[in-house]
Every structure is written in structure tokens, then in C-alpha cells.
Amino acid sequence: MTRFHALRETLPGLVLCGLVAGAALLLERLEVLATGKPWLEALVIAIVLGALVRTVWTPWSGLEPGIRCASRTMLELAVVAMGATISFGAIRDAGAGLMLAIVATVAGAILASFALGKVLGLPAKMALLVACGNAICGNSAIAAVAPVIEAESDDVATAIAFTAVLGIAVVIALPFIAAMMELTPAAGGILAGLTVYAVPQVLVAAGPMGGAAVQIGTLVKLVRVLMLGPVVAILSLVMARKVAGTRAEDAGVRRASLLHLVPPFILAFLALATAHSLGLLPESAVAPAHRISGGLTVLAMAGLGLGVDLRSVSAAGPRVVCVVTVSLLLLGAMAFGMLRLIGVA
């Protein structure tokens, strides 16, 4: 198939996804104008709008290639662009003790949430999406992990929807929790960084505790986001080895190289993050990369939503709500335990 034919085949579906994404961005803007804050991010709105469209209207077959392109290829490109916004220098700034606490919290939360999901009967991929979203950075982590583990659109939509709702609840409740526990600004900021899903939400959650809380909370959150790279790389290796095992021939399996085990978009993500950390990327490129990553993610979420029938999502609702809620409580308990361990609470 020529590039022209490929473009002609995918363009109609991409245009539909672009319309849904544009509507989501507009609604987010209206939300900010009305309330001063984006309580629901555009990527969440996009996946909900897409799912609503799919539930009331089944797109004709000619739109499917473009919808698949948006939900897969555009999502992978968004992850690549995200790499240019990440600097490993945050690890150095955090200090060894706090860094170990962040790593332990993320790893423990992923394992605990995944085990809980399996115990409560969630499919393995759904449980992993919820676990990574809960432990690292909510929607962005779910979006980054989804293509690596080849998650179904329904699972991605469900995980993002329920995680987003509870994430907003955490932002609202955390200042009150910190006040009741009489936490210092440093402790409150660290707690916000360890539990809130998105970096901008840290500003909202830690703001009432003062500037010091915002600064350390943002730093902790950025280091927590950096965990996304290693986690996705590890999952890529695990999935690749699993696939290689199922395809092994009787004569034996040839050892695969890193290039065969890790998807190219993950290698590109890590390469850009490394280049940014070493100062090889100009700082002027970071903001555009952030906007490109955000825009492509919204487009991808629109594509994912257009592949989801809400009736199938609602069927999995109660179990997912239970897993996400309990996982979030476990994350909070682990975070508070880490505060005690490093002596700031």
C-alpha cells in the first residue's frame, strides 16, 4: 500500500478523532473560564465524548483505520514527545533517602494494586493499567502503558474514567487530611507528590499548605513521573519475552536483543529523556514538546473513546471502582508510612 493510499484510508477516521479532541479541548477551556481550574482534563473529556458517540452511533467501516491510527500510533508518538519534557536531574535533586522512598512507594503500590485487582477478578491487563495509573501519574501512565501491554480500548477507557474521578477527589481532600494530621508544609507537600496523579494537580492540592509544600510536592511528583520510563521499559521486556515464548519453535529460541524486546517508541522516549537530561536538547524545545505530547494524547484518547461502547464499560464498573478506591487508600497509607520512615511526619 502506498503512502497516499494509507493516508487516504486513515484520514477520515483521524478527522473524526480530531473533531472529538477539539470539542474536548474547547470544553476544558470553558471549564477553566467558569471555575478557574480544569477539574476534568481534556484527555478525560475526549475519551468520554468518544465513548458517548460510539454508544449512540456505530462509525462506518471506512472510519476504523483512522480511529485505530489515533488510538495506537498517535499515542505512541505522544509518549515519544513526552520524553523531551523529562529530565533525570530531578533524581539528583531529590536526595538519596527521599528518592528511595519514592521508588519504594511506586513499586509497592504497583504490586499491591495489581494483586488486589487479580484477587477481585479483574483481567490481568486491566489490573495492571489501574496499578500503574494509581502508582505513577494517573491518566498519562495508563496511556503510556496501554500500547505496551496491548490493552483493549474498553479497559483503557474504564481505567482512565474511574481513576480520573477519584484523582479529583484526592486533590480536594488532601489539604483537609494534611490539616487534620497536623503535617508540616514539607510533609504535606511530599504527601501530595506521592499521592496526587497529575503535576498541575499538585499545585492545587499543596497550594493551601504554602509555597514550600508546592515546591517539594512538585519535585516529588516529577521524580515519581520519571518512574514511568523504567516501568514501561520493564513491561516491554516482560511482554516481549512472553510473546517470544509463545512463538518458540521446537529447535529452540534465539536470544533477542534489546531492540527486539523493547518497542521503538519506548527507546525513542528514553533517548529524548536522556538527551534532555544531558543538556543536548535546548530548553526552548521543552514547551513545544509538552504541547505536542498533550495534543497527541488528547487525539489518541478520542480514538480510544470511539472504540468503546459505554454499555460494556458499565458492566465492569463496580469491581474497577472497588480496586481503584482501595488501591488509592493503600497508596496513601504507603505514602504516610514513608513520611514516618524518612522522619518528616
N, C-alpha and C positions, 0 to 999 in steps of 0.2 A: 504493500500500500504506500503510495507516495505521500509526501508531507502535505500536499494540497488536499488530497482525499482525506487524510487523517484530520486535518483542520476542519474541513467541511463536515466531517462526521461528528466531531466533538463540539463545534461552535454553538449549535442550537441549545444543547444542554448547558454549556458554560454561560450562555446569555441568561438562561432561566436562573441559574445559580447566582449570577451577578445581580439580577433583579431582586432576588430574595436577600442577598447580602446587603445591597444598597438600602433596602427597606429597613433592615436590622440596624444599620449604621444611623439612619435617619431617626429611628425610634430611640436609639441610645442618646442621640443628641437632644431630642425633645425631652427625654427623661432628665438629662443634666440641666436643661433650661428650667424645667418645672421643679426639680427637687435639689439641684446643686450637686448631685452625686449620681454616678452610673450604678445604681443598685443591681441592675441586671446588665451584664456586658453584652456587646453586640454579638459576640460569638454564641452566647446562650440564646439570645433572641433569634439569631439566624437559624439555629437548629430547631427551635420551637416553631418558627414560621414555616420552615421547610417541611417539618413533620405535619403541620396543620394542612398545608397544601396537598401533601401526599395522601393524607387521610380522606380528604373530601374529593380528590381528583387524582386519577392514576395517569401519570405522564405517558404520552405515546412513545413507542419503542425508539423512535429516532432521537429522543432526548437522553436516553440512557447512557450512551458513550460519554457525553459531556458531563453528566452527573457523576459518573464513575471517575472521570478525569479530575473533577473538582475535589471529590472526597478522598482521592488517593494521591495523585501526582501533585496537586496544589498543596496538599497537606505536607507532603514530603519536602517540597520547596520551602514551605513556611518554617519547617524545623531547621533546614539548612540556613535560612536567613537569620533565625534566632541565634545561631552560633556566633554571628558577628556582634551580638549585643552582650555577650558573656565574657567576663574577664576572671581568670583564675587567681588574680591578685587578691580577690576577696578572701581567699583561703588564708593567705599570709596575714591579712589584717585582722582576722578573727581571733587568732591566738590558738595554741595547741589544745588547751582544755575545752574551750567553747567549741572549737572545731570538732573534737571527738564527740562532744555531747550532741552536736547537730547530726553527725554521721550515725551515731548510735540511735538517735530518735527516729531518723528517717528509715534506717534498716529495720529497727524493731517494729515501727508502725506498718511497714510493708508486710513483714512476715505475719504479724498479728492480724492485720486486716484480711490478708489472703486466707489465713487459716480459718478465721471467723466466717468468711464468705463460703468456703468449702463446707464447713460444718452446717451452715444454714441452707445448703443446697444450691448455691449459685454455680453456674458453669465456671470452669477454670478461668477463661478469658475475661468474663465479666468480673469475677472476684479480683483478678489482677488489675484491671482498669480502676476499680474502686480503690484498691490498696495503694496504687501509685498516685492516683489523684489526691487521696486523703493525705498521704505522707509527704508529697513533694510540693506541688503547686496547682492542685485542682484541675481546672479545665485544660490548661496547657499541657500538663503531664499526661492526662488522658488522651489528648490529641496526638502527642508525640509517641506514646506507647502503642496506640491503636494500630498503625500500619506495620509496626514491627511484629506484633503477635497475630496479625491478620484478623483483628476483631471484627465482628459483624456490626453493621450500621446500627441495628437496634440496640446492641449492647453499649455502643459508644454514646448514643443519644440518651439512653436511660441513665448511664453513669454520670454524664455531664449535667443532665437536668436535676437529678437529686442532689448531687454534690454542690451545684451552684446555689440551690435554695438554702442548704444548711451552711454553706460558706457565708452567706449574707447574715444568717442568724449569729454566727460566731463573731463577725465584725461588730454587730450591735451589742452582744452580750459581754464581750471581753473586757471593756473598760469597767463595767459593773463588777465582774468577777475579780479583777485586779484590786478594785477598791475594797471589796468585802474581805479579801485575803490580806489587805494592807501591804501590798507589794511595793517595793521601791520602784522608781522610774526605770532603772536598769533591768530589774526583774520583770516588770510589766512589759517592757519592750522586747526582751528575749522571749517571753511567753507569747507575745503577738507574732514574733518572727517564726516561732516554731509551730504555730497552730493555724494562722491565717493563710488562705490559699494564694491570693494574688499580691504582688508587690504594692500596687496602689492601695489595696485594702489595708495594708499595714499602717499607712499614713492615717487612715480613718480610725482604725482600732487603737493605735498607740497615741494619736493626737491628744486626747484628753489627759494623758499621763505626762505630757510635756515634751519639749524638744529632745531631751536626752533619750527618752523612750523611743521616739521616732527614729533617731539616728541608729541606735543599736538594734532596734527591731528591723529596720531596713537592711542593715548589714547581715543579720542572722538570716533573714528571708532570702537575700541574694545568695548566700552560701548554700542554703537549702535548695534553691533553684539549680545551683551548679551540680547538685547530686543527680539531676535528670540525665546528664550526659553519661556518667558511669552506669546508671541503672539501665538506660536504654541500650547501651553497648553490651552489657551482660545479658539482657534479654535477647538481643540479637544473636549472640553466641549460642545461648541455650536453644533458641528456636531453630537456628541453622543446624546444630548438631542433631536435634530431634528429627528434622526433615531428612538429613543425611542418613540417619539410622534407619528410617523407614524405606529409603531408596537403595540401601546397600545391596550389592549383588553377592551371590554365593562365593565369588572368588575373593571377597574381602573389600574393605572400604579404604580408599585412598585418603590420607590425611589432608584436610582442606586448609588453605591458607586463610589469613585474616581477611583478605579481600573477598573470599568466597563466603566467609561466615558472617561478616557484618555488612548490612546494606550500604550501598554507596552514599545515600543521603546522610547516614549517621557518620560515616567517615568525613564527609564534607562539613557537617556540623562541628565535629571535633577539630577539624583543621582550621575552620574560621575562628572558633573559640581560642585555639592555641595562638593563631596569628594575632588576634586582638590582645591576648594576654602578654605577648612579647612586644607589643607596640608596632607590629608590622602593618596594622590597619589604621588609617587616620581616624581620629575621633569624629571627624566630620561625617564619616560613613556610618557611625553607630545609629544615629537617629533615623536616617532613611532605611537602614536595615530593619530597625524596630517597626517602622510603619509598614514596610513591605511584608514582614512576617505577620503582623497583626491583620493586614488586609487579606493576605492569602489564607490565614486561619479562618477568618470570617467566611470567606468564599468556600473553603472546604467544609465548614460546619453547615453551610446552606446545602451543599451537596449531600452531606450525611443525612441531614434532615429530610431531604427529598427522597431518600431511600428508606424512610422509616414510616411505618403505619402506627399511629399512636395507640391503636387498639391492642397491638402486640406488646407495646411498651407498658401499658397499664396492667397487663397480665403479670408482669414481673415486679410490679411496684412494691408491694408490702415487704417482700424479702430484701429488696435493694435498700428501701428506706431503713429497715432494721440494721442492715450491715453498715450502711454509711453512718447512721447515728451512733451506733456502738463503737465503730472504728474511730469516729471523731472524739468520743469520750475517752477512748484508750489513748489516742494521740495527746489529748490534754493531760491525762494522768502521767504519761511518759514525760511530757514537757515539764510538768511541775516537779516530777522526780529529778529531772536533770538540773533544774534550778537549785534544788536542795543539794545535789551531788557536787555542783561546782561552787556552792556557797554563796549564792546571791538571793536566796529566799529563806 
